[in-house]
Amino acid sequence: MENKKHVAIQNDYADDYAWCYGCGRLNESGLHFKTLWQDEQTVTYYEPRAEHTAIPGFVYGGLLASLIDCHGTGSASLALHRKNGHEPGDGIEPPRFVTASLHVDFLRPTPLNTTLKAVGTLEEVHPKRWRVHIEVFAEDIQCAKGVVEAVVMPDNFKA
Amino acid sequence: MENKKHVAIQNDYADDYAWCYGCGRLNESGLHFKTLWQDEQTVTYYEPRAEHTAIPGFVYGGLLASLIDCHGTGSASLALHRKNGHEPGDGIEPPRFVTASLHVDFLRPTPLNTTLKAVGTLEEVHPKRWRVHIEVFAEDIQCAKGVVEAVVMPDNFKA
């Protein structure tokens, strides 16, 4: 059981829902964010690529927004999955969330050439709607904070 | 004069500030967003790449956040440049803005395989701080809306 907490939720998304450029394991061009439990919070680590530049030396805002966005939906999926009695890696398909809204405050320039850490704190609005409060750190210095409102994927995303 | 309004502000950023993954003309891997005046509003067009998938068939949120982010800073640059008496293409380096905060509401799934249009409406908070209200359309259907607070690049972005 303890080990399962260290499996990323994105590993368990159904194949049809595993193509996201940010966090889909099947998107070969994508960023492959992986979201895990860390005690009662959630965490995603990511090392930006050299081309993820804003002003030279710093990470562009869109990458941070993407990280916060996918960390939010992944965290909500972890939370509802646990509420339903499951952990990543136990063979049960987790709920797939999408983003209703995203807010990011850019607190200071975020350096390139470091591993970023997004930490999420969960707030249940409704079992199918979670608010995730997210802090992004580079070398333990907080560079951004965000809030994601994530909802269980509605039917209009289905082809 | 009229023709100059159809030059993108990003074409005039100083070389040192033209590397953004979202909108830098010198970033070979980047998205190359281009922001222009359209009457008193601003516009950026972008056709997502096939890999910019969320759920198959739809655009991932991070791409929309990036588009809104760079459209916001580009719009603020256009606005302050005009306030200073200049238009893109007149040979004067425009002010370079960065993002203080970004908010996105995802209104409906955004289809891939279409050209997206971001339209910005400017609100001056201070000459060095502009709030840009942005609507994103796919095939004339609004899919997202956002607000960017853009500020003139502070000294801590300088190497």
Interface residues (C-beta under 8 A of the other chain):
Chain A: D16 Y17 W19 C20 Y21 G22 G24 N27 E28 S29 G30 R49 E51 H52 T53 A54 I55 P56 G57 F58 Y60 G61 G62 L63 A65 S66 L67 D69 C70 R96 V98 T99 A100 S101 L102 H103 V104 D105 F106 R108 P109 M153 N156 F157 K158 A159
Chain B: D16 Y17 W19 C20 Y21 G22 G24 N27 E28 S29 G30 R49 E51 H52 T53 A54 I55 P56 G57 F58 Y60 G61 G62 L63 A65 S66 L67 D69 C70 R96 V98 T99 A100 S101 L102 H103 V104 D105 F106 R108 P109 M153 N156 F157 K158 A159
